[in-house]
């Protein structure tokens, strides 16, 4: 379930573009959470492909078709990056540093780190199911995938005993 929670975290961004909530230093508003998810979704898909490639057939979606999906989500990630950058900085307690972090270095570094963190617990036995989920999401517009995963994230955010690496403010 952790991988689905992680995927949910990543796509929330595009779904909540017009929502607003009061920002808190300890949690993300819906808009911020959505932006964070959009910013890291391409790296998550890349990470899943890299982690699962050796455990999937050559014709599996992640090994043969994920590039187009990554490209589609990269467009949304670029659009949401300014909000995501501020949200990352605020949650890290470095809000005043956000303008000083050059995007050309910070964005790829953050994407790589978060992507790697999100896939670290994926087991080889999970790869076929993950491949099917990603393949079934691929024909949908990025905004729809984000809305779906965002809804899952909001539900998962209330589970007890969860490691909540993306704290969402209650609306």
Protein Blocks (a to p, Z undefined) as FASTA:
>chain_A
ZZmmmmmmmmmmmmmmmgccdddfkbccfklmmmmmmmmmmmmmmmmmmmmmmmccfkbm
klmmmmmmmmmmmmmmmmmmmmmmmmmmmmnopmmmmmmpcfklmmmmmmmmmmmmmmmm
pcfklmmmmmmmmmmmmmpcfklmmmmmmmmmmmmmmpghiacfbccddZZ
